[in-house]
Amino acid sequence: MIAEDTKTGEVVLVMNEPEPWEDSDERLLALQERFNAYASFLLDGEIVEAHPELVGKPARIELRCAKMPDARALDLLGMIHDQLAFQEIKMEVVVRDVE
């Protein structure tokens, strides 16, 4: 889902993670690949081709989780956050059910 945050003026790409977290290499790799795809969509200009009205707007990738990520997922998300920051893309994790 792509939206515009009217409060911040940011383009927001929403990534949903509806399942509880598990300590799985495959799950972490899949998460990393999804973030890579979202970042490529922003950085390679595909978003501008699909939505020219969003040219020049700052971007944020928002991961919406059903449950709090486990320790390994949090470590990966921290690294992804730092890498995206180098590209001037914000990242936010929203947890719906905080335990």
OpenMM code with the backbone's topology and positions (N, CA, C; nanometers):
from openmm import Vec3, app, unit

residues = "MET ILE ALA GLU ASP THR LYS THR GLY GLU VAL VAL LEU VAL MET ASN GLU PRO GLU PRO TRP GLU ASP SER ASP GLU ARG LEU LEU ALA LEU GLN GLU ARG PHE ASN ALA TYR ALA SER PHE LEU LEU ASP GLY GLU ILE VAL GLU ALA HIS PRO GLU LEU VAL GLY LYS PRO ALA ARG ILE GLU LEU ARG CYS ALA LYS MET PRO ASP ALA ARG ALA LEU ASP LEU LEU GLY MET ILE HIS ASP GLN LEU ALA PHE GLN GLU ILE LYS MET GLU VAL VAL VAL ARG ASP VAL GLU".split()
positions = [
    Vec3(0.0846, -0.1175, 0.0000),
    Vec3(0.0000, 0.0000, 0.0000),
    Vec3(0.0890, 0.1236, 0.0000),
    Vec3(0.0508, 0.2218, -0.0792),
    Vec3(0.1198, 0.3498, -0.0856),
    Vec3(0.0207, 0.4573, -0.0428),
    Vec3(0.0653, 0.5454, 0.0466),
    Vec3(-0.0201, 0.6535, 0.0944),
    Vec3(0.0652, 0.7773, 0.1172),
    Vec3(-0.0009, 0.8887, 0.1370),
    Vec3(0.0701, 1.0107, 0.1733),
    Vec3(0.0265, 1.0498, 0.3135),
    Vec3(0.1237, 1.0696, 0.4017),
    Vec3(0.0959, 1.1132, 0.5379),
    Vec3(0.0752, 1.2643, 0.5329),
    Vec3(-0.0474, 1.3078, 0.5504),
    Vec3(-0.0771, 1.4503, 0.5381),
    Vec3(-0.0151, 1.5329, 0.6507),
    Vec3(0.0166, 1.4702, 0.7623),
    Vec3(0.0792, 1.5426, 0.8739),
    Vec3(0.2260, 1.5725, 0.8466),
    Vec3(0.2969, 1.4764, 0.7834),
    Vec3(0.4408, 1.4929, 0.7613),
    Vec3(0.4751, 1.5239, 0.6164),
    Vec3(0.3810, 1.4994, 0.5242),
    Vec3(0.4085, 1.5175, 0.3826),
    Vec3(0.4884, 1.4038, 0.3219),
    Vec3(0.5080, 1.2961, 0.3983),
    Vec3(0.5873, 1.1832, 0.3503),
    Vec3(0.5031, 1.0861, 0.2683),
    Vec3(0.5683, 1.0250, 0.1719),
    Vec3(0.5116, 0.9115, 0.1016),
    Vec3(0.5364, 0.7912, 0.1915),
    Vec3(0.4332, 0.7130, 0.2178),
    Vec3(0.4462, 0.5991, 0.3084),
    Vec3(0.4165, 0.4705, 0.2323),
    Vec3(0.5130, 0.3808, 0.2330),
    Vec3(0.4927, 0.2468, 0.1799),
    Vec3(0.4698, 0.1563, 0.2996),
    Vec3(0.3551, 0.0912, 0.3034),
    Vec3(0.3173, 0.0095, 0.4183),
    Vec3(0.3424, -0.1375, 0.3877),
    Vec3(0.4126, -0.2021, 0.4792),
    Vec3(0.4428, -0.3443, 0.4702),
    Vec3(0.3755, -0.4115, 0.5905),
    Vec3(0.2877, -0.5054, 0.5650),
    Vec3(0.2181, -0.5742, 0.6744),
    Vec3(0.2864, -0.7066, 0.7080),
    Vec3(0.2978, -0.7330, 0.8349),
    Vec3(0.3539, -0.8587, 0.8863),
    Vec3(0.2530, -0.9138, 0.9858),
    Vec3(0.1489, -0.9844, 0.9355),
    Vec3(0.0380, -1.0241, 1.0212),
    Vec3(0.0656, -1.1439, 1.1120),
    Vec3(0.1664, -1.2219, 1.0808),
    Vec3(0.1938, -1.3441, 1.1578),
    Vec3(0.2859, -1.3157, 1.2762),
    Vec3(0.2726, -1.3926, 1.3844),
    Vec3(0.3678, -1.3808, 1.4961),
    Vec3(0.5092, -1.4135, 1.4489),
    Vec3(0.6071, -1.3568, 1.5146),
    Vec3(0.7466, -1.3762, 1.4754),
    Vec3(0.7954, -1.5127, 1.5193),
    Vec3(0.8867, -1.5682, 1.4422),
    Vec3(0.9492, -1.6958, 1.4751),
    Vec3(1.0989, -1.6807, 1.4511),
    Vec3(1.1749, -1.7551, 1.5195),
    Vec3(1.3204, -1.7475, 1.5070),
    Vec3(1.3630, -1.8306, 1.3859),
    Vec3(1.3450, -1.7742, 1.2660),
    Vec3(1.3681, -1.8480, 1.1435),
    Vec3(1.4546, -1.7669, 1.0484),
    Vec3(1.5611, -1.8293, 0.9982),
    Vec3(1.6463, -1.7625, 0.8999),
    Vec3(1.5677, -1.7290, 0.7743),
    Vec3(1.4799, -1.8188, 0.7329),
    Vec3(1.4017, -1.7968, 0.6118),
    Vec3(1.3114, -1.6744, 0.6261),
    Vec3(1.2517, -1.6598, 0.7412),
    Vec3(1.1614, -1.5457, 0.7652),
    Vec3(1.2393, -1.4145, 0.7636),
    Vec3(1.3584, -1.4144, 0.8238),
    Vec3(1.4399, -1.2933, 0.8250),
    Vec3(1.4883, -1.2585, 0.6847),
    Vec3(1.5271, -1.3588, 0.6085),
    Vec3(1.5705, -1.3360, 0.4715),
    Vec3(1.4549, -1.2798, 0.3881),
    Vec3(1.3361, -1.3353, 0.4047),
    Vec3(1.2187, -1.2861, 0.3322),
    Vec3(1.1891, -1.1406, 0.3695),
    Vec3(1.2026, -1.1072, 0.4964),
    Vec3(1.1799, -0.9702, 0.5421),
    Vec3(1.2821, -0.8762, 0.4786),
    Vec3(1.4081, -0.9181, 0.4787),
    Vec3(1.5132, -0.8368, 0.4183),
    Vec3(1.4873, -0.8166, 0.2687),
    Vec3(1.4459, -0.9200, 0.2004),
    Vec3(1.4170, -0.9101, 0.0571),
    Vec3(1.3000, -0.8158, 0.0304),
    Vec3(1.1998, -0.8186, 0.1166),
    Vec3(1.0869, -0.7267, 0.1009),
    Vec3(1.1312, -0.5823, 0.1186),
    Vec3(1.2144, -0.5569, 0.2191),
    Vec3(1.2652, -0.4211, 0.2380),
    Vec3(1.3495, -0.3782, 0.1181),
    Vec3(1.4301, -0.4694, 0.0645),
    Vec3(1.5096, -0.4369, -0.0541),
    Vec3(1.4195, -0.3987, -0.1713),
    Vec3(1.3111, -0.4721, -0.1894),
    Vec3(1.2178, -0.4427, -0.2986),
    Vec3(1.1521, -0.3058, -0.2786),
    Vec3(1.1122, -0.2756, -0.1569),
    Vec3(1.0487, -0.1463, -0.1294),
    Vec3(1.1487, -0.0326, -0.1508),
    Vec3(1.2710, -0.0503, -0.1028),
    Vec3(1.3734, 0.0528, -0.1205),
    Vec3(1.4045, 0.0728, -0.2685),
    Vec3(1.4135, -0.0350, -0.3432),
    Vec3(1.4391, -0.0241, -0.4876),
    Vec3(1.3259, 0.0506, -0.5565),
    Vec3(1.2043, 0.0247, -0.5169),
    Vec3(1.0886, 0.0926, -0.5737),
    Vec3(1.1017, 0.2438, -0.5556),
    Vec3(1.1513, 0.2843, -0.4392),
    Vec3(1.1705, 0.4265, -0.4113),
    Vec3(1.2931, 0.4825, -0.4830),
    Vec3(1.4046, 0.4128, -0.4731),
    Vec3(1.5318, 0.4661, -0.5211),
    Vec3(1.5493, 0.4586, -0.6722),
    Vec3(1.4883, 0.3603, -0.7349),
    Vec3(1.5052, 0.3427, -0.8793),
    Vec3(1.4056, 0.4237, -0.9615),
    Vec3(1.3217, 0.5013, -0.8949),
    Vec3(1.2282, 0.5875, -0.9659),
    Vec3(1.0981, 0.5225, -1.0071),
    Vec3(1.0788, 0.3970, -0.9701),
    Vec3(0.9536, 0.3293, -1.0072),
    Vec3(0.8326, 0.3973, -0.9439),
    Vec3(0.8499, 0.4488, -0.8238),
    Vec3(0.7373, 0.5143, -0.7566),
    Vec3(0.6936, 0.6380, -0.8333),
    Vec3(0.7894, 0.7111, -0.8892),
    Vec3(0.7578, 0.8324, -0.9639),
    Vec3(0.6868, 0.7982, -1.0949),
    Vec3(0.7279, 0.6871, -1.1560),
    Vec3(0.6603, 0.6429, -1.2778),
    Vec3(0.5143, 0.6055, -1.2486),
    Vec3(0.4941, 0.5369, -1.1373),
    Vec3(0.3592, 0.4928, -1.1012),
    Vec3(0.2747, 0.6060, -1.0422),
    Vec3(0.3406, 0.6977, -0.9712),
    Vec3(0.2704, 0.8063, -0.9019),
    Vec3(0.3475, 0.9372, -0.9196),
    Vec3(0.3377, 1.0005, -1.0351),
    Vec3(0.4154, 1.1222, -1.0607),
    Vec3(0.3833, 1.2367, -0.9642),
    Vec3(0.2680, 1.2330, -0.9021),
    Vec3(0.2305, 1.3384, -0.8067),
    Vec3(0.3149, 1.3341, -0.6787),
    Vec3(0.3920, 1.2269, -0.6606),
    Vec3(0.4730, 1.2112, -0.5389),
    Vec3(0.6188, 1.2536, -0.5568),
    Vec3(0.6513, 1.3106, -0.6720),
    Vec3(0.7892, 1.3528, -0.7006),
    Vec3(0.8381, 1.4485, -0.5926),
    Vec3(0.9580, 1.4221, -0.5431),
    Vec3(1.0232, 1.5119, -0.4489),
    Vec3(0.9780, 1.5013, -0.3049),
    Vec3(0.8839, 1.4144, -0.2760),
    Vec3(0.8361, 1.4003, -0.1382),
    Vec3(0.9275, 1.3051, -0.0610),
    Vec3(0.9506, 1.3332, 0.0663),
    Vec3(1.0289, 1.2398, 0.1477),
    Vec3(0.9533, 1.1081, 0.1636),
    Vec3(1.0286, 1.0014, 0.1908),
    Vec3(0.9672, 0.8682, 0.1948),
    Vec3(0.9896, 0.7994, 0.3288),
    Vec3(0.8931, 0.7123, 0.3613),
    Vec3(0.9005, 0.6307, 0.4827),
    Vec3(0.8460, 0.4926, 0.4495),
    Vec3(0.9150, 0.3905, 0.4971),
    Vec3(0.8640, 0.2539, 0.4887),
    Vec3(0.8154, 0.2180, 0.6285),
    Vec3(0.6910, 0.1768, 0.6362),
    Vec3(0.6296, 0.1454, 0.7654),
    Vec3(0.5992, -0.0039, 0.7698),
    Vec3(0.6585, -0.0714, 0.8668),
    Vec3(0.6326, -0.2137, 0.8887),
    Vec3(0.5287, -0.2254, 0.9992),
    Vec3(0.4130, -0.2779, 0.9645),
    Vec3(0.3051, -0.2959, 1.0628),
    Vec3(0.3013, -0.4420, 1.1033),
    Vec3(0.3272, -0.4665, 1.2305),
    Vec3(0.3374, -0.6025, 1.2842),
    Vec3(0.2197, -0.6330, 1.3760),
    Vec3(0.1768, -0.7579, 1.3718),
    Vec3(0.0727, -0.8020, 1.4634),
    Vec3(0.1289, -0.8182, 1.6044),
    Vec3(0.2536, -0.8623, 1.6135),
    Vec3(0.3190, -0.8865, 1.7432),
    Vec3(0.4570, -0.8209, 1.7431),
    Vec3(0.5112, -0.8011, 1.8617),
    Vec3(0.6444, -0.7441, 1.8756),
    Vec3(0.7467, -0.8371, 1.8094),
    Vec3(0.8354, -0.7830, 1.7242),
    Vec3(0.9394, -0.8672, 1.6634),
    Vec3(1.0301, -0.9286, 1.7700),
    Vec3(1.0814, -1.0489, 1.7398),
    Vec3(1.1737, -1.1132, 1.8333),
    Vec3(1.3108, -1.0458, 1.8243),
    Vec3(1.4046, -1.0902, 1.9077),
    Vec3(1.5354, -1.0246, 1.9179),
    Vec3(1.6118, -1.0236, 1.7854),
    Vec3(1.6110, -1.1353, 1.7142),
    Vec3(1.6836, -1.1405, 1.5865),
    Vec3(1.6195, -1.0481, 1.4830),
    Vec3(1.4889, -1.0437, 1.4807),
    Vec3(1.4194, -0.9544, 1.3874),
    Vec3(1.4475, -0.8085, 1.4231),
    Vec3(1.4503, -0.7772, 1.5525),
    Vec3(1.4815, -0.6404, 1.5948),
    Vec3(1.6225, -0.6001, 1.5531),
    Vec3(1.7168, -0.6923, 1.5652),
    Vec3(1.8543, -0.6633, 1.5208),
    Vec3(1.8570, -0.6339, 1.3709),
    Vec3(1.7893, -0.7172, 1.2927),
    Vec3(1.7839, -0.6966, 1.1487),
    Vec3(1.7150, -0.5644, 1.1153),
    Vec3(1.6051, -0.5361, 1.1821),
    Vec3(1.5337, -0.4114, 1.1572),
    Vec3(1.6195, -0.2897, 1.1910),
    Vec3(1.7007, -0.2996, 1.2944),
    Vec3(1.7926, -0.1902, 1.3284),
    Vec3(1.8944, -0.1665, 1.2168),
    Vec3(1.9483, -0.2741, 1.1609),
    Vec3(2.0440, -0.2605, 1.0506),
    Vec3(1.9757, -0.2035, 0.9266),
    Vec3(1.8548, -0.2504, 0.8979),
    Vec3(1.7803, -0.1985, 0.7826),
    Vec3(1.7518, -0.0499, 0.8019),
    Vec3(1.7112, -0.0128, 0.9221),
    Vec3(1.6843, 0.1281, 0.9533),
    Vec3(1.8065, 0.2141, 0.9223),
    Vec3(1.9226, 0.1694, 0.9681),
    Vec3(2.0451, 0.2466, 0.9476),
    Vec3(2.0809, 0.2579, 0.7999),
    Vec3(2.0656, 0.1507, 0.7248),
    Vec3(2.0963, 0.1536, 0.5815),
    Vec3(1.9990, 0.2438, 0.5060),
    Vec3(1.8714, 0.2383, 0.5401),
    Vec3(1.7737, 0.3242, 0.4742),
    Vec3(1.7995, 0.4711, 0.5067),
    Vec3(1.8443, 0.4989, 0.6277),
    Vec3(1.8736, 0.6370, 0.6669),
    Vec3(1.9824, 0.6972, 0.5778),
    Vec3(2.0789, 0.6155, 0.5351),
    Vec3(2.1822, 0.6640, 0.4429),
    Vec3(2.1219, 0.7099, 0.3103),
    Vec3(2.0083, 0.6526, 0.2736),
    Vec3(1.9399, 0.6871, 0.1484),
    Vec3(1.8292, 0.7908, 0.1714),
    Vec3(1.8246, 0.8449, 0.2927),
    Vec3(1.7245, 0.9441, 0.3321),
    Vec3(1.5819, 0.8893, 0.3233),
    Vec3(1.5694, 0.7625, 0.3600),
    Vec3(1.4389, 0.6982, 0.3705),
    Vec3(1.4174, 0.6642, 0.5174),
    Vec3(1.3069, 0.7095, 0.5724),
    Vec3(1.2755, 0.6761, 0.7108),
    Vec3(1.2146, 0.5368, 0.7172),
    Vec3(1.2275, 0.4749, 0.8325),
    Vec3(1.1649, 0.3457, 0.8562),
    Vec3(1.0991, 0.3490, 0.9931),
    Vec3(0.9807, 0.2930, 1.0012),
    Vec3(0.9078, 0.2905, 1.1268),
    Vec3(0.8450, 0.1529, 1.1440),
    Vec3(0.8494, 0.1030, 1.2651),
    Vec3(0.7852, -0.0241, 1.2983),
    Vec3(0.6677, 0.0074, 1.3905),
    Vec3(0.5497, -0.0411, 1.3508),
    Vec3(0.4282, -0.0201, 1.4294),
    Vec3(0.3801, -0.1570, 1.4755),
    Vec3(0.3703, -0.1753, 1.6075),
    Vec3(0.3256, -0.3032, 1.6638),
    Vec3(0.1833, -0.2845, 1.7149),
    Vec3(0.0912, -0.3640, 1.6618),
    Vec3(-0.0497, -0.3519, 1.7004),
    Vec3(-0.0782, -0.4128, 1.8362),
    Vec3(-0.0154, -0.5257, 1.8659),
    Vec3(-0.0435, -0.5976, 1.9903),
    Vec3(0.0838, -0.6063, 2.0726),
    Vec3(0.1084, -0.5057, 2.1552),
    Vec3(0.2275, -0.5061, 2.2392),
    Vec3(0.2011, -0.5956, 2.3579),
    Vec3(0.2872, -0.6939, 2.3774),
    Vec3(0.2671, -0.7916, 2.4862),
    Vec3(0.3227, -0.7401, 2.6158),
] * unit.nanometer
topology = app.Topology()
chain = topology.addChain("A")
for resn in residues:
    res = topology.addResidue(resn, chain)
    for name in ("N", "CA", "C"):
        topology.addAtom(name, app.Element.getBySymbol(name[0]), res)
